[in-house]
Amino acid sequence: MGFLRSQLIETGKLPYPSTSYSGQTIVITGSNTGLGKEAARHYARLGAKRLILAVRNLEKGEAAKKDIATTAVSGVDIQVWEIDMAQPLSIKAFAARLEGELDRVDIFHTNAGLVSATYKKVQRFSAKGVEMNIAVNYIATYLLVALVLPKLKATAAAYSIRPTLVITSSGAYRHTQFPQKSEPNLLDVVSRNREDSPHWKEQYPLSKLLGVFALRSIAQEYPLYPVTINGVSPGLCYSDLSREAKGLQKVAFGLIKTMLARTTEEGSRTLVSAGIAGPESQGQYLEDCKVAEPSEVVTQNPEVGKRLWVELKAKLEEIQPGVTNNF
């Protein structure tokens, strides 16, 4: 019922962005299409000084830039930068460029993500391999967060402001009870082959659930922080996120979207709203442009959150030694 209320009633109440972003630098990953592109369009329309479209495909990024420019105010510097969230080296190179080329970052959206409908295990994030949904939506996302935090902290100190780092989450995280939560070595457990796991259908929701746990861990471990880090669910929107769905699954999801989905512009309003959310949103999960109470799987399992946070930090250190000091 909560989902239906959100899609059918709250969608019409989502505030249309109207804040001025004059003088600000805003970075959005996954911004050549869908929610990221529409959020970028709002920022360009509202006068951001510099807008970085961080994308995997530069050609598609340039096409998005050209389209966004048609509705932007004059003088907005729109740039297209490359980042591939499935490649740790690409994430590191992007973060190094951001550190070297930008004088400030006011709002950073980690919006790129995927739904992998087939089992894929990649070795780029671990010698043992990590399942693709977990690798991109969880480990890569928080690797990027850790790598760009120094620039946001420096911005806070230099300009006496409070930058915001927004992680695009998903209400789909509520669709798993995390049945593996009592097992040891959780990151290994959630990367099991689908043939070995009866819970494969929960893999994408699980990748988002882990992110909600991480958000809360950051807020708990670092209560006094110069940067607001929050997570936002855009709701069910028209997008190509489910492009790998096939057969009856694709048909069923298509029917649900036709009846209930928000437009990508409507969904993008939630991202923009999270970008100006204050310190009260630190470590919080937002829905319908408001702080929302997480599911009981999160609130009733704080020890699981602590274990996940220890494992995540160890994984990030494995990929980039010293990176967790950035938190």
C-alpha positions in Angstrom: 0.0 0.0 0.0 2.9 2.3 0.7 4.3 1.8 -2.8 0.9 2.4 -4.4 0.4 5.6 -2.3 3.8 6.8 -3.3 3.3 6.2 -7.0 -0.3 7.3 -7.3 -0.6 10.1 -4.8 2.8 11.4 -3.8 4.1 11.7 -7.4 1.7 14.6 -7.9 3.1 16.3 -4.8 6.8 16.2 -5.8 8.1 19.8 -5.8 9.2 21.1 -9.1 12.9 22.3 -8.7 13.2 26.1 -8.4 16.3 26.8 -6.4 19.1 28.8 -7.9 22.4 27.0 -8.4 24.3 30.0 -9.5 28.1 29.6 -9.0 27.8 25.9 -8.2 29.6 22.9 -9.6 27.4 19.7 -9.8 28.5 16.3 -10.9 26.1 13.5 -11.9 27.2 10.0 -12.8 24.9 8.0 -15.2 23.6 11.3 -16.7 23.4 10.5 -20.4 19.9 9.1 -20.0 16.9 8.7 -17.6 16.9 10.2 -14.1 20.5 11.5 -14.2 19.9 13.4 -17.5 16.7 15.0 -16.3 18.3 16.0 -13.0 21.1 17.6 -15.0 18.5 19.4 -17.1 17.0 20.9 -14.0 20.5 22.1 -12.7 21.3 23.6 -16.1 18.0 25.3 -16.3 18.5 26.8 -12.8 21.9 28.3 -13.5 24.6 26.0 -12.3 28.0 27.3 -13.2 29.5 24.0 -14.1 27.8 20.7 -14.8 29.8 17.4 -15.2 28.0 14.6 -17.0 29.9 11.5 -15.9 29.1 8.7 -18.3 30.4 5.4 -19.6 29.8 6.2 -23.2 31.2 9.5 -24.3 29.3 9.6 -27.6 26.0 9.3 -25.7 27.2 11.8 -23.2 27.8 14.4 -25.8 24.3 13.8 -27.3 22.9 14.3 -23.8 24.9 17.5 -23.4 23.6 18.8 -26.7 20.0 18.1 -25.6 20.4 19.6 -22.1 21.9 22.7 -23.5 18.7 23.5 -25.4 16.9 24.1 -22.1 19.9 25.5 -20.1 20.3 29.2 -19.2 23.2 30.9 -20.9 26.7 30.5 -19.5 26.4 27.0 -18.1 29.6 25.0 -18.6 28.5 21.5 -19.4 31.3 18.9 -19.7 31.2 15.2 -20.4 33.6 13.0 -18.5 34.2 9.3 -18.7 33.6 6.8 -15.9 32.8 3.1 -16.0 31.4 2.0 -12.7 32.3 -1.7 -13.5 36.0 -0.8 -13.7 37.9 0.3 -10.6 40.6 1.8 -12.6 38.1 4.0 -14.4 36.6 5.1 -11.1 40.1 6.0 -9.7 41.0 7.9 -12.9 37.7 9.9 -12.7 38.2 10.8 -9.1 41.8 11.9 -9.8 40.6 14.1 -12.6 37.9 15.6 -10.4 40.5 16.4 -7.7 42.9 18.0 -10.2 40.6 19.9 -12.5 37.7 21.2 -10.3 38.0 24.1 -7.9 34.9 23.0 -6.0 32.1 20.4 -6.0 28.8 21.5 -4.4 26.6 18.6 -5.2 27.7 15.1 -6.3 25.2 12.5 -7.5 26.3 8.9 -7.6 23.5 7.9 -9.9 24.9 5.2 -12.2 23.7 1.7 -11.5 22.4 -1.5 -13.1 20.1 -4.4 -12.9 21.9 -7.6 -14.0 19.3 -10.3 -14.8 22.0 -12.9 -15.5 24.7 -14.1 -13.2 28.0 -12.3 -13.8 30.9 -12.5 -11.5 33.8 -10.0 -12.0 37.3 -10.3 -10.7 38.1 -6.6 -11.0 36.9 -5.9 -7.5 38.2 -9.0 -5.7 40.4 -11.9 -6.5 37.5 -14.2 -5.4 35.1 -12.3 -7.7 32.0 -10.2 -6.9 28.6 -10.6 -8.5 27.8 -7.7 -10.9 24.9 -6.1 -9.0 26.8 -6.1 -5.8 30.0 -4.9 -7.5 28.5 -1.9 -9.2 25.6 -0.8 -7.0 27.4 -1.3 -3.7 31.2 -1.7 -3.8 31.9 0.6 -6.8 29.4 3.2 -5.6 31.1 3.4 -2.2 34.6 3.3 -3.7 33.6 6.4 -5.7 32.1 8.0 -2.6 35.3 7.5 -0.7 37.5 8.8 -3.5 35.5 12.1 -4.1 34.9 13.0 -0.4 38.3 14.8 -0.1 37.2 17.3 -2.8 33.8 17.9 -1.1 35.4 18.4 2.3 37.9 20.8 0.7 35.0 22.7 -0.9 33.3 22.9 2.5 36.4 24.4 4.1 37.2 26.8 1.3 33.7 28.2 0.7 32.1 27.8 4.1 29.3 25.7 2.7 28.0 22.2 3.3 28.2 20.1 0.0 25.9 17.2 -0.6 26.7 13.7 -1.9 23.5 11.9 -3.0 23.4 8.2 -3.7 20.6 7.0 -5.9 19.0 4.1 -4.0 15.8 2.2 -4.7 12.6 1.3 -2.9 13.3 -2.2 -4.3 15.5 -2.7 -1.3 12.4 -3.4 0.7 11.8 -6.5 -1.4 14.3 -8.6 0.4 14.5 -9.9 4.0 18.3 -10.5 3.5 18.0 -14.2 4.4 21.8 -14.6 4.3 22.3 -12.0 7.0 23.3 -14.5 9.8 26.0 -16.2 7.7 29.7 -15.3 8.0 31.6 -13.5 5.2 28.6 -11.7 3.9 30.2 -10.2 0.8 31.2 -13.7 -0.3 27.8 -15.1 0.5 25.9 -12.5 -1.6 28.1 -13.2 -4.6 27.2 -16.8 -4.9 26.2 -18.3 -8.2 22.5 -18.1 -8.8 22.4 -21.9 -9.1 23.7 -22.1 -5.5 21.3 -19.5 -4.1 17.5 -19.8 -3.9 17.4 -16.0 -3.4 18.8 -14.9 -6.8 15.7 -12.9 -7.6 16.5 -10.6 -4.6 20.0 -9.8 -5.9 19.2 -6.2 -7.1 17.1 -5.4 -4.0 19.9 -6.8 -1.9 22.5 -4.6 -3.6 20.4 -1.5 -2.7 19.8 -2.8 0.8 23.5 -3.0 1.5 23.8 0.6 0.5 21.2 1.7 3.0 23.1 -0.1 5.7 26.3 1.7 4.6 24.7 5.1 4.7 23.6 4.5 8.3 27.1 3.3 9.2 28.7 6.5 7.9 26.3 8.6 9.9 26.9 6.6 13.1 30.7 6.5 12.8 31.1 10.1 11.7 28.3 12.1 13.4 30.1 15.5 12.9 30.7 15.8 9.2 31.1 18.7 6.9 29.4 16.9 4.0 25.8 15.7 3.9 25.7 12.1 2.5 22.2 10.7 1.9 20.4 8.2 -0.3 17.3 8.7 -2.3 14.7 6.5 -4.0 13.2 8.1 -7.1 10.3 5.7 -7.1 9.3 3.5 -10.0 10.1 5.5 -13.1 10.3 5.0 -16.8 13.9 4.1 -17.5 16.1 1.6 -19.2 17.4 0.2 -15.9 15.5 -3.1 -16.5 16.7 -3.5 -20.1 18.1 -7.0 -19.4 14.7 -8.3 -18.4 13.3 -11.0 -20.7 10.2 -13.0 -21.5 7.3 -12.9 -19.0 9.4 -10.9 -16.6 9.8 -8.1 -19.1 6.1 -8.2 -20.1 5.0 -8.1 -16.4 7.4 -5.2 -15.6 6.2 -3.4 -18.6 2.6 -3.6 -17.6 3.4 -2.3 -14.1 5.4 0.6 -15.5 2.5 1.5 -17.8 0.1 1.6 -14.9 2.2 3.1 -12.1 5.6 4.5 -13.2 6.6 8.1 -12.8 8.1 10.0 -15.8 11.9 10.3 -15.6 11.4 14.1 -15.1 9.1 13.4 -12.1 11.6 10.9 -10.6 14.5 13.4 -11.2 12.8 15.8 -8.8 13.6 13.5 -5.9 17.3 13.5 -6.8 17.4 17.3 -7.0 15.5 17.6 -3.7 18.0 15.3 -2.0 20.8 17.6 -3.4 19.6 20.5 -1.3 18.6 18.4 1.8 20.2 19.7 5.0 22.3 18.0 7.6 19.1 16.3 9.0 19.3 14.0 6.0 22.9 12.8 6.9 23.0 9.0 6.5 19.2 8.9 5.8 17.2 7.3 3.1 14.7 9.6 1.3 11.5 8.8 -0.5 9.1 11.3 -2.1 11.4 14.1 -1.2 11.2 13.3 2.6 13.3 11.3 5.1 11.7 7.9 5.3 11.9 5.2 8.0 14.0 2.3 6.7 12.6 -1.2 6.6 12.7 -3.4 9.7 15.5 -5.5 8.1 17.7 -2.4 8.6 16.4 -1.0 11.9 16.3 -4.3 13.7 19.7 -5.6 12.6 22.3 -3.1 13.7 24.9 -5.8 14.2 24.5 -6.8 10.6 25.1 -3.2 9.6 28.3 -3.2 11.6 29.5 -6.4 10.0 28.8 -5.2 6.6 30.6 -1.9 7.2 33.7 -3.7 8.4 33.6 -6.0 5.3 33.0 -3.1 3.0 35.9 -1.0 4.3 38.2 -4.0 4.0 37.1 -4.5 0.4 37.7 -0.8 -0.4 41.1 -1.0 1.2 41.9 -4.1 -1.0 41.0 -2.1 -4.1 42.7 1.2 -3.0 44.9 1.1 0.1 44.2 4.0 2.5 41.0 5.1 0.8 38.8 4.6 3.9 40.7 7.3 5.6 38.8 9.7 3.4 35.6 9.0 5.3 
